Amino acid sequence: QLKNGMSGVEYDIVENPEPSSHLWKQWKHLVDIEGWTSDDNSVTAITPSIGSTRSVWAVSKTPEQNFVGCVIWNEYDKICFMGFFLLAPEHRGKGVGSVIWDIAISRMPADHVLGLRGVPSMVEKYKKKATPVVGATLENYKMKVAEYHASMEKLSGDNFKLVNHLTPSEWNQLVEYDSSVNGRSRGEFLERYYKLPFVFGIVLFDGHHNIIAHISAVKTSQKEENVFKVAPLYADSPSIAMSALRVFSGVMYEMHPDADVIFHLLNIGSGPFLQSFFRSLEIIPHVSGVTLFSGDYPNKGDLSRVFIAHNNSCHYDY
């Protein structure tokens, strides 16, 4: 399929390339350069191969078929969650984006809602284009791991375990806990997520060995930047959420004492509880994105237990 934009950009259209395609490497490189910390390294690692991924690409009309632009979304739970609408800088503003956007929209099942998180500068454009329904806003709070650790006075006696040390039955309990919070079946995604070398997490247990909190961290941005995104934090109450944050600050400080940590918080569920906590530490938040939908897409699950959403387009929770 050949396209020739009015501006003279010549390109071909490719759909759903194999996970081994060079296009995915070029895409990851661009995502890293954009500095979208919300799209952490687990998103770029899992997206090419997870079964829910769909994609439309513009590629150069050369033997190399280099990256010009792409629209990438994941289909599950009656939603098409668009994780990426990205053009190579030299091809922006030339009409290529509109062409691949329209093809992508035409491929999405009619009974699914389109969802995305628009960066602030693009929100009005996306609202006019296809997603007029405004959902939650995502803010991020960034600090040194050492400051995070220092801001959490130590609590003794918390019964916790690293996720990669869980027994098979404890792992199944974690998958069930995840589902009990967000109302989704994310077992396959969580398995892929925790197999990644730059992901680690803990669960907290109560006295009966039931999981009462889950928190994890994943590398985000480029390798040399040493930044970790903390997500999700699901917990049964605010005090348990704070316990999980305290315990996890110790785990992080032991593993990555010189790293930065970034918390992306939504203004729904128990997100505002943590927003006010981080503001009390005088951390200035920045808006990462605004959630937009093409139609009504009610939140599932138990929002009161969502302190930090997982915020991963490979299997969206909130």
C-alpha positions as CSV (number, residue, x, y, z in Angstrom):
1,Q,0.0,0.0,0.0
2,L,1.7,3.2,-1.2
3,K,1.1,6.6,0.2
4,N,2.3,9.9,-1.0
5,G,1.5,12.8,1.3
6,M,0.8,16.3,-0.1
7,S,4.1,17.3,1.3
8,G,5.9,14.8,-0.8
9,V,6.7,12.4,2.0
10,E,6.7,8.9,0.4
11,Y,6.0,6.0,2.7
12,D,4.4,2.6,2.8
13,I,2.0,1.3,5.4
14,V,2.8,-1.8,7.5
15,E,0.4,-3.4,10.0
16,N,1.2,-5.6,13.0
17,P,4.9,-6.3,12.3
18,E,6.5,-9.3,14.0
19,P,8.0,-8.7,17.5
20,S,11.5,-9.3,15.9
21,S,11.0,-6.4,13.4
22,H,13.6,-3.6,13.4
23,L,10.7,-1.2,13.6
24,W,10.1,-2.0,17.3
25,K,13.8,-1.1,18.1
26,Q,13.5,2.2,16.3
27,W,10.2,2.9,18.1
28,K,11.7,2.1,21.5
29,H,14.6,4.5,20.8
30,L,12.1,7.3,20.0
31,V,10.0,6.6,23.1
32,D,13.1,6.8,25.3
33,I,14.1,10.1,23.6
34,E,10.6,11.6,24.2
35,G,11.1,11.2,27.9
36,W,7.6,9.8,28.7
37,T,8.5,8.3,32.1
38,S,4.9,7.0,32.4
39,D,5.7,4.6,29.5
40,D,8.2,2.7,31.5
41,N,10.6,0.0,30.2
42,S,8.2,-2.8,30.9
43,V,5.8,-1.2,28.4
44,T,8.4,-1.1,25.7
45,A,9.6,-4.6,26.5
46,I,6.1,-6.3,26.5
47,T,4.2,-4.3,23.9
48,P,5.9,-5.9,20.8
49,S,5.0,-9.5,21.7
50,I,1.9,-9.5,23.9
51,G,-1.1,-10.9,22.1
52,S,-3.4,-7.9,22.6
53,T,-1.1,-5.5,20.7
54,R,-2.2,-4.0,17.3
55,S,-0.3,-1.5,15.3
56,V,-0.2,0.6,12.1
57,W,3.1,2.0,10.9
58,A,4.3,4.4,8.2
59,V,7.7,3.3,6.9
60,S,10.1,4.8,4.4
61,K,9.8,3.7,0.8
62,T,13.3,2.3,0.8
63,P,14.7,-1.2,1.1
64,E,15.4,-0.5,4.9
65,Q,11.7,0.4,5.5
66,N,12.7,2.8,8.4
67,F,10.3,4.2,11.0
68,V,8.3,7.2,9.9
69,G,5.4,6.9,12.4
70,C,3.1,4.5,14.2
71,V,-0.1,4.1,16.1
72,I,0.0,1.3,18.7
73,W,-2.9,0.1,20.8
74,N,-3.9,-2.9,22.9
75,E,-7.3,-4.6,22.7
76,Y,-8.9,-6.1,25.9
77,D,-11.8,-5.6,28.2
78,K,-13.9,-3.8,25.5
79,I,-11.3,-1.1,25.3
80,C,-8.7,-0.2,22.6
81,F,-6.1,1.5,24.8
82,M,-3.8,3.6,22.5
83,G,-0.4,3.6,24.2
84,F,1.5,5.4,21.3
85,F,0.8,7.8,18.5
86,L,4.3,8.8,17.5
87,L,6.1,10.3,14.5
88,A,9.8,10.6,13.8
89,P,10.6,14.3,14.5
90,E,11.6,14.9,10.8
91,H,8.2,13.7,9.6
92,R,5.9,15.7,11.9
93,G,3.4,18.2,10.6
94,K,3.3,16.6,7.1
95,G,0.0,14.8,7.3
96,V,1.4,11.3,7.9
97,G,0.0,11.1,11.4
98,S,-3.6,11.7,10.2
99,V,-3.3,8.9,7.6
100,I,-2.1,6.2,10.1
101,W,-4.5,7.5,12.8
102,D,-7.5,7.0,10.4
103,I,-6.3,3.5,9.4
104,A,-5.8,2.5,13.1
105,I,-9.3,3.8,14.0
106,S,-10.8,1.8,11.1
107,R,-9.2,-1.4,12.5
108,M,-10.6,-1.0,16.0
109,P,-13.7,-3.1,16.9
110,A,-16.8,-1.0,16.8
111,D,-18.0,-2.2,20.2
112,H,-14.8,-1.1,21.9
113,V,-14.1,2.3,23.5
114,L,-10.9,4.0,22.5
115,G,-8.9,5.2,25.5
116,L,-5.6,7.1,25.7
117,R,-3.5,9.4,27.9
118,G,-2.8,12.6,26.1
119,V,0.1,14.8,27.1
120,P,-1.2,18.3,28.1
121,S,-0.2,19.9,24.8
122,M,-2.3,17.4,22.8
123,V,-5.4,17.1,24.9
124,E,-7.5,19.6,23.0
125,K,-6.5,18.0,19.7
126,Y,-7.4,14.5,20.9
127,K,-10.7,15.6,22.3
128,K,-11.7,17.0,19.0
129,K,-10.3,14.0,17.0
130,A,-12.0,11.0,18.7
131,T,-11.9,11.1,22.5
132,P,-14.1,13.8,23.9
133,V,-14.8,12.1,27.2
134,V,-12.4,13.3,29.9
135,G,-11.2,10.9,32.6
136,A,-8.5,11.1,35.3
137,T,-5.4,13.3,35.2
138,L,-2.0,11.8,35.8
139,E,0.5,13.8,37.8
140,N,4.1,12.7,38.6
141,Y,6.2,13.4,41.7
142,K,9.9,12.8,41.5
143,M,12.6,12.6,44.1
144,K,15.8,10.7,45.0
145,V,15.4,7.2,46.3
146,A,17.5,8.4,49.3
147,E,15.0,11.2,50.0
148,Y,12.1,8.7,49.6
149,H,13.7,6.4,52.1
150,A,14.4,9.3,54.5
151,S,10.8,10.6,54.3
152,M,9.6,7.2,55.5
153,E,10.3,6.5,59.2
154,K,11.0,2.8,59.6
155,L,8.2,0.5,60.7
156,S,9.3,-2.8,62.3
157,G,7.6,-6.1,62.0
158,D,6.0,-5.8,58.6
159,N,5.3,-9.2,57.1
160,F,6.4,-8.7,53.5
161,K,8.0,-10.8,50.7
162,L,9.7,-9.9,47.4
163,V,7.5,-11.0,44.5
164,N,10.2,-13.0,42.9
165,H,10.4,-15.1,46.1
166,L,6.7,-16.0,46.2
167,T,5.7,-19.6,46.1
168,P,3.3,-20.7,43.3
169,S,0.3,-20.5,45.6
170,E,1.4,-17.0,46.8
171,W,1.8,-15.9,43.2
172,N,-1.7,-17.1,42.4
173,Q,-2.9,-15.1,45.4
174,L,-1.2,-12.0,44.0
175,V,-2.9,-12.4,40.6
176,E,-6.2,-12.8,42.4
177,Y,-5.5,-9.8,44.6
178,D,-4.7,-7.7,41.5
179,S,-8.0,-8.8,40.0
180,S,-10.0,-8.1,43.2
181,V,-8.7,-4.5,43.1
182,N,-9.0,-3.7,39.3
183,G,-11.7,-6.1,38.2
184,R,-9.5,-7.4,35.3
185,S,-7.8,-10.7,34.6
186,R,-4.1,-9.7,34.2
187,G,-2.4,-12.9,34.9
188,E,-0.5,-13.2,31.6
189,F,0.5,-9.6,31.7
190,L,1.8,-9.8,35.3
191,E,3.8,-13.0,34.5
192,R,5.5,-11.2,31.6
193,Y,6.0,-8.1,33.8
194,Y,7.7,-9.9,36.6
195,K,10.0,-11.8,34.3
196,L,11.7,-8.6,33.2
197,P,15.1,-8.0,34.8
198,F,14.4,-4.4,35.7
199,V,11.2,-5.0,37.6
200,F,10.9,-5.8,41.3
201,G,8.1,-5.7,43.8
202,I,6.8,-6.8,47.2
203,V,3.6,-7.9,48.8
204,L,2.5,-7.3,52.4
205,F,0.7,-10.1,54.3
206,D,-1.6,-9.9,57.2
207,G,-1.5,-12.2,60.2
208,H,-3.4,-14.9,58.3
209,H,-1.0,-14.7,55.4
210,N,-3.5,-12.9,53.1
211,I,-2.1,-10.3,50.8
212,I,-3.1,-6.8,51.9
213,A,-0.8,-4.7,49.6
214,H,1.2,-5.0,46.4
215,I,3.8,-2.4,45.2
216,S,6.4,-2.6,42.5
217,A,9.0,-0.5,40.7
218,V,10.2,-0.6,37.1
219,K,13.0,1.1,35.3
220,T,11.9,4.0,33.1
221,S,13.6,6.3,30.6
222,Q,17.0,5.4,29.2
223,K,19.4,2.9,30.8
224,E,21.9,5.5,32.0
225,E,19.3,7.7,33.7
226,N,18.7,5.4,36.7
227,V,15.1,6.4,37.2
228,F,12.4,4.0,38.6
229,K,8.7,4.4,38.3
230,V,6.8,3.0,41.3
231,A,3.5,1.4,40.2
232,P,1.2,-0.1,41.1
233,L,0.4,0.4,44.8
234,Y,-2.7,-1.4,45.7
235,A,-3.5,-1.6,49.4
236,D,-6.4,-2.4,51.7
237,S,-6.2,0.9,53.6
238,P,-4.3,4.2,53.8
239,S,-2.2,3.0,56.7
240,I,-1.3,-0.2,54.9
241,A,-0.4,1.8,51.8
242,M,2.0,3.9,53.9
243,S,3.4,0.7,55.4
244,A,4.0,-0.7,51.9
245,L,5.7,2.6,50.9
246,R,7.9,2.5,54.0
247,V,9.0,-1.1,53.5
248,F,9.5,-0.6,49.8
249,S,11.6,2.5,50.4
250,G,14.0,0.3,52.3
251,V,14.1,-2.4,49.6
252,M,14.7,0.3,46.9
253,Y,17.4,2.0,49.0
254,E,19.2,-1.3,49.5
255,M,19.1,-2.1,45.8
256,H,19.4,1.3,44.1
257,P,20.6,4.0,46.6
258,D,21.6,6.5,44.0
259,A,18.5,6.2,41.8
260,D,15.6,8.6,41.3
261,V,12.1,7.5,41.8
262,I,8.9,8.8,40.2
263,F,5.4,8.4,41.3
264,H,2.6,8.9,38.7
265,L,-0.6,9.6,40.6
266,L,-4.2,9.8,39.3
267,N,-6.8,12.1,40.8
268,I,-9.2,9.3,41.4
269,G,-9.6,6.5,44.0
270,S,-7.0,6.9,46.8
271,G,-4.6,8.8,44.5
272,P,-5.5,12.1,46.1
273,F,-4.5,10.7,49.5
274,L,-0.9,10.2,48.2
275,Q,-1.0,13.5,46.2
276,S,-1.5,15.4,49.5
277,F,1.2,13.4,51.2
278,F,3.8,14.1,48.5
279,R,2.8,17.8,48.4
280,S,3.4,17.9,52.2
281,L,7.0,16.9,51.3
282,E,7.0,20.1,49.1
283,I,7.5,18.1,45.9
284,I,6.1,20.1,42.9
285,P,4.0,17.8,40.7
286,H,4.0,17.9,36.9
287,V,1.1,16.7,34.7
288,S,2.0,13.6,32.7
289,G,-1.2,13.2,30.9
290,V,-5.0,13.4,30.8
291,T,-7.0,10.2,30.3
292,L,-9.5,10.5,27.3
293,F,-12.1,8.2,25.9
294,S,-14.2,8.0,22.8
295,G,-17.2,7.1,24.9
296,D,-18.4,6.0,28.4
297,Y,-15.8,3.7,30.0
298,P,-16.7,3.3,33.7
299,N,-13.9,2.4,36.1
300,K,-13.9,-1.2,37.3
301,G,-13.0,-2.7,40.6
302,D,-12.4,-1.2,44.0
303,L,-10.9,2.3,43.5
304,S,-10.5,2.9,47.3
305,R,-7.6,0.4,47.2
306,V,-5.9,2.1,44.2
307,F,-3.2,4.4,45.6
308,I,-1.0,4.2,42.5
309,A,-2.4,2.8,39.3
310,H,-0.3,0.3,37.4
311,N,-0.7,2.7,34.4
312,N,0.7,0.3,31.8
313,S,-0.9,0.2,28.4
314,C,-0.1,-3.5,27.9
315,H,-3.0,-4.1,30.3
316,Y,-4.6,-0.8,31.4
317,D,-6.1,-0.7,34.9
318,Y,-6.9,3.0,35.5
